Amino acid sequence: MSDASAVKSESVLTVLVAGLMNLAIAVAKLVAGILSGSAAMVSEAAHSAADTVTEIMLYIALRNSAKRPDEAHPFGYGSTAYMWAALAAAFTFVAGGLFSITHGFHSMNSGGEADFLVSYIVLAISFVLEAVSFGRTIVQLRSESAAWDVRPRRFLKYTPDTSLKAVFLEDAAALIGLLLAAGGLALTEVTGDPRYDGGASVLIGLLLLVVAVLLGHANLSLLIGRSLPPRFREAVRRELESGEEITAVQELLTLQLGPTSVLVAARIDYRDGADGAHIEATSRAVEARLREKYPMVTYVFLSPWGDAPVDR
């Protein structure tokens, strides 16, 4: 398992690369959209602009979530990452998705494309830049999933690093959106019907709405308070039960405090006859092993409970 701080630094780099790419692409698409009169190009400019603002919010989220705990916030500021990421998803929904849909419908009765060549050139350049950003995201995704010995798809589903998930989905949506825009332009050029260009704009907007909903759901779930994935919980349970004086874990509670911070609380059944010194030594040893194996486990609370059933 890679160190949590290293993972966070890699996420910051991924967000910065994606943000710079999206900013350059947004300007190019906007210029092409104005010169050509293409609704799909203007929608793609809105798409990239929304992605750029999203990357800024994700960067703020990663910076704020790294603040050290204090008296007012003893468990740190990790959850602020989810708040900012949820706001970014909402911005994508409104500024990107709804704008593209309404603009697409309004442009279906316009005069159509005036200069296709400019739009095709910008789309081609944008595709290359987006592919570079997406490649960077794929590298990080494979690296982190390999560290957990899980497939990238499963890691992406459960990872608490919502910045990585956001950049992955946005880059994937950007590449699909570029293909939709190119298809709409090509059909409009061949048929002379501006409805294909406007329809591409609507499809781009719907694509952004799907991404925004997926990201919003993931971040709200973490913001409310989500436990670790089942596989991780069982690994933590096995690690606790490996303690010399521990016979069973009666109850295990886990909480994802932030992208790189986890709380573990457990009610432990210690061996009958174990005195206070042995219980204390076992608890310290188990906690040390747990922290060493899983660096994101920052808080561990173990409570002696005996073999009585837990009444919740």
Secondary structure, 3 states (H helix, E strand, C coil): CCCHHHHHHHHHHHHHHHHHHHHHHHHHHHHHHHHHCCHHHHHHHHHHHHHHHHHHHHHHHHHHHCCCCCCCCCCCCCCHHHHHHHHHHHHHHHHHHHHHHHHHHHHCCCCCCCCHHHHHHHHHHHHHHHHHHHHHHHHHHHHHHHHCCCCHHHHHHHCCCHHHHHHHHHHHHHHHHHHHHHHHHHHHHHHCCHHHHHHHHHHHHHHHHHHHHHHHHHHHHHHHCCCCCHHHHHHHHHHHHCCCCEEEEEEEEEEEEECCEEEEEEEEEECCCCCHHHHHHHHHHHHHHHHHHCCCEEEEEEEECCCCCCCC
